[in-house]
Amino acid sequence: MILVAGGTGKLGRVLVPMLAARGLSVRVLTRDLGHGNDLISDNVELAVGDVRDEVALDRAMVGVQTVVSAVQGFTGVGGESPRTIDWLGNRALIKAAEKSAVDHFILVSVQGASAVHPMELFRMKYKAEQDLRTSSLSWTIIRATSFMEIWTSMIGTPLLETGKTRIFGKGDNPINFVSSHDVARFIELAATDPALRGEIVEVGGPENLTLYQVAQVFETVLGKTGKKTRIPRSVMRAMATLLRPLKPAMARQIQAGVVMDTAPMSFDSAATRAKFPTMQQTTLAEVIRRDFNVSSTGVEI
Ligand SMILES: NC(=O)c1ccc[n+]([C@@H]2O[C@H](COP(=O)([O-])OP(=O)(O)OC[C@H]3O[C@@H](n4cnc5c(N)ncnc54)[C@H](OP(=O)(O)O)[C@@H]3O)[C@@H](O)[C@H]2O)c1
């Protein structure tokens, strides 16, 4: 049995059916059974629980050999934050797995995770990585770059629906984007191939693109141009400061936009490609065609 914490999220929703299609039994941990009803199948079941609830975690671990953690608290509200979910939530999951008969723990982290990264999320993921590496469990860490699917909906959907879109900051910083489907395939590999145990696998996409270029790829694929408005960094910084006491999750996301516009965010996936030559590397244009139902000629289908 594989327990997928975060199985109802964007990545989880690709991963869970992928594991099930291989005939693997999957249990999805969710705080709300309503989030995952559509995932239930012959070999997928749900377990209700919060990663901060020790009793619920002990219950969810029964009969589990492999845990995948794809939880995140970055966009969470209330008491959810990178600290409480990405670090302490993962720490609780690791402890519960150690107590139970779990053999292997796969942690989804972020490419660039480090103790000194300007973004809290990256520092908290790093702490969770350290907890896992010093645990008694066999482990694999999947460090992914930014998911293309998030940015296609943030930049592409408005462009498609209203003919205009917003670029956060100058939009001239190269960022590596990866398809969450390609990340899911690496997790599937980690769950089934013991060679990935004890490995940190850095999973990035084939392109480093600025946010401005992301919008341009959209325009090319869709065959339409739109208005691209830049939100100045100074405005983003001021909004993040003002919103912090009232809406911390929104403030965090705006602040992250500033970091993405200024910090080194590119990644060379050549080493991972050389090590895993058969793994797919989906381009942004392919993701747009897949998710926006566009034929290769730019016409919606
Ligand atoms: N998005 C990116 O660009 C990106 C890039 C690199 C790495 N990652 C990592 O990839 C993983 C998946 O990201 P995603 O974008 O697919 O996430 P997502 O769509 O935001 O989903 C978050 C998941 O976390 C679960 N979760 C949150 N708080 C929880 C709690 N207190 N207890 C139990 N479950 C909780 C949610 O489950 P319920 O709501 O059903 O409880 C949901 O399934 C995360 O670890 C993320 O940090 C993401």
The ligand as an SDF file (V2000), in Angstrom:
LIG
                    3D

 48 52  0  0  0  0  0  0  0  0999 V2000
    3.3670   23.8840   -7.4230 N   0  0  0  0  0  0  0  0  0  0  0  0
    4.6570   23.9760   -7.7610 C   0  0  0  0  0  0  0  0  0  0  0  0
    5.0680   24.7570   -8.6270 O   0  0  0  0  0  0  0  0  0  0  0  0
    5.6440   23.0670   -7.0710 C   0  0  0  0  0  0  0  0  0  0  0  0
    6.9960   23.0930   -7.4620 C   0  0  0  0  0  0  0  0  0  0  0  0
    7.9080   22.2390   -6.8300 C   0  0  0  0  0  0  0  0  0  0  0  0
    7.4680   21.3780   -5.8250 C   0  0  0  0  0  0  0  0  0  0  0  0
    6.1470   21.4090   -5.4660 N   0  0  0  0  0  0  0  0  0  0  0  0
    5.7080   20.4770   -4.4140 C   0  0  0  0  0  0  0  0  0  0  0  0
    4.9030   19.4890   -5.0220 O   0  0  0  0  0  0  0  0  0  0  0  0
    3.9230   19.0370   -4.0920 C   0  0  0  0  0  0  0  0  0  0  0  0
    2.5470   19.1290   -4.7150 C   0  0  0  0  0  0  0  0  0  0  0  0
    2.2840   20.4810   -5.0260 O   0  0  0  0  0  0  0  0  0  0  0  0
    0.8600   20.9020   -5.6240 P   0  0  0  0  0  0  0  0  0  0  0  0
    1.0520   22.2240   -6.2870 O   0  0  0  0  0  0  0  0  0  0  0  0
    0.2890   19.7550   -6.3820 O   0  0  0  0  0  0  0  0  0  0  0  0
    0.0490   21.1400   -4.2650 O   0  0  0  0  0  0  0  0  0  0  0  0
   -1.4890   21.5570   -4.1050 P   0  0  0  0  0  0  0  0  0  0  0  0
   -2.2390   21.3960   -5.3790 O   0  0  0  0  0  0  0  0  0  0  0  0
   -1.5390   22.8980   -3.4590 O   0  0  0  0  0  0  0  0  0  0  0  0
   -2.0350   20.4700   -3.0760 O   0  0  0  0  0  0  0  0  0  0  0  0
   -1.6590   20.5050   -1.7370 C   0  0  0  0  0  0  0  0  0  0  0  0
   -1.9850   19.1920   -1.1080 C   0  0  0  0  0  0  0  0  0  0  0  0
   -1.5510   19.2430    0.2500 O   0  0  0  0  0  0  0  0  0  0  0  0
   -2.5570   18.6870    1.0520 C   0  0  0  0  0  0  0  0  0  0  0  0
   -2.4880   19.3280    2.3660 N   0  0  0  0  0  0  0  0  0  0  0  0
   -2.2950   20.6300    2.6430 C   0  0  0  0  0  0  0  0  0  0  0  0
   -2.3150   20.8260    3.9710 N   0  0  0  0  0  0  0  0  0  0  0  0
   -2.5160   19.6260    4.5370 C   0  0  0  0  0  0  0  0  0  0  0  0
   -2.6370   19.1770    5.8800 C   0  0  0  0  0  0  0  0  0  0  0  0
   -2.5630   20.0460    6.9060 N   0  0  0  0  0  0  0  0  0  0  0  0
   -2.8350   17.8630    6.1020 N   0  0  0  0  0  0  0  0  0  0  0  0
   -2.9480   16.9830    5.0690 C   0  0  0  0  0  0  0  0  0  0  0  0
   -2.8410   17.3450    3.7680 N   0  0  0  0  0  0  0  0  0  0  0  0
   -2.6430   18.6500    3.5140 C   0  0  0  0  0  0  0  0  0  0  0  0
   -3.8800   19.0020    0.3500 C   0  0  0  0  0  0  0  0  0  0  0  0
   -4.8320   17.9930    0.7100 O   0  0  0  0  0  0  0  0  0  0  0  0
   -6.3440   18.2690    1.1910 P   0  0  0  0  0  0  0  0  0  0  0  0
   -6.6730   19.7050    0.8500 O   0  0  0  0  0  0  0  0  0  0  0  0
   -7.1780   17.3030    0.4050 O   0  0  0  0  0  0  0  0  0  0  0  0
   -6.3210   17.9950    2.6360 O   0  0  0  0  0  0  0  0  0  0  0  0
   -3.4800   18.8630   -1.1090 C   0  0  0  0  0  0  0  0  0  0  0  0
   -3.6430   17.5560   -1.5540 O   0  0  0  0  0  0  0  0  0  0  0  0
    4.1020   19.8870   -2.8290 C   0  0  0  0  0  0  0  0  0  0  0  0
    4.9150   19.1930   -1.9240 O   0  0  0  0  0  0  0  0  0  0  0  0
    4.8190   21.1210   -3.3580 C   0  0  0  0  0  0  0  0  0  0  0  0
    5.5480   21.7860   -2.3690 O   0  0  0  0  0  0  0  0  0  0  0  0
    5.2180   22.1990   -6.0570 C   0  0  0  0  0  0  0  0  0  0  0  0
  1  2  1  0
  2  3  2  0
  2  4  1  0
  4  5  1  0
  4 48  2  0
  5  6  2  0
  6  7  1  0
  7  8  2  0
  8  9  1  0
  8 48  1  0
  9 10  1  0
  9 46  1  0
 10 11  1  0
 11 12  1  0
 11 44  1  0
 12 13  1  0
 13 14  1  0
 14 15  2  0
 14 16  1  0
 14 17  1  0
 17 18  1  0
 18 19  2  0
 18 20  1  0
 18 21  1  0
 21 22  1  0
 22 23  1  0
 23 24  1  0
 23 42  1  0
 24 25  1  0
 25 26  1  0
 25 36  1  0
 26 27  1  0
 26 35  1  0
 27 28  2  0
 28 29  1  0
 29 30  1  0
 29 35  2  0
 30 31  1  0
 30 32  2  0
 32 33  1  0
 33 34  2  0
 34 35  1  0
 36 37  1  0
 36 42  1  0
 37 38  1  0
 38 39  2  0
 38 40  1  0
 38 41  1  0
 42 43  1  0
 44 45  1  0
 44 46  1  0
 46 47  1  0
M  CHG  2   8   1  16  -1
M  END
$$$$
